[in-house]
Amino acid sequence: MDEPATGDHGEPEIDLSAGPFDVDDVPDDGVARLDLGSLLVAPSGDRELRVQVDEKSGAVRAVLLADNAGALELRAFAAPRHGDLWSEIRPQIAADAARRGGTATEREGRFGTELVCEVQMTRADGATGTQTSRVIGINGPRWLLRATLLGDPARDPEAADSWEAAIAQVAVRRGAHAMPVGEQLPLSLPEGATPRAVSAT
């Protein structure tokens, strides 16, 4: 039995042949992806495509697919040509959850090691509850795709196949320009598009 391929630091390399894809490697699969700059996202008939906008700058910060059961937030970041940026930032995400009085637990999923975070939140009506999120990181060629699942697909990973399929259809456009490692790749709205803007929190 062949050993799994590993990167320079011994970490398993994720096979991107089944997606998510680099923009140069998108298969001819007949999927109509919406071009949002650094992310090409396939719309879903039963999920609403939204964007998260920074109120001060007006910049698009994240792309979301959402329905009544949950949401998927997508962001892409510049990464080194070789290395494992996801392994480097997982402890930072876990530390942030702990700082807010929550927990972050690693689990193995379809795309490798992911984090399940649980943080106490105060809702708009003043009641407190627990917000569960699943943070998935996928290392690509000079990019990192970070997908965060909220709601039902975060609370029940075993029943989140259709959400994971949406992640697998994403394509990332890194661009050739130099960028600091960890900087978010720019997002934009296609001309004439009017997805719902969601204020950044």
Secondary structure, 3 states (H helix, E strand, C coil): CCCCCECCCCCECCCHHHCCEEHHHCCCCCCCCEECECEEECCECCEEEEEEECCCCCCEEEEEEECCCEEEEEEEEECCCCCCHHHHHHHHHHHHHHHCCCEEEEEEECCEEEEEEEEEEECCCCCEEEEEEEEEEEEECCEEEEEEEEEHHHHCHHHCHHHHHHHHCCEECCCCCCCCCCCECCECCCCCCCCEEEECC
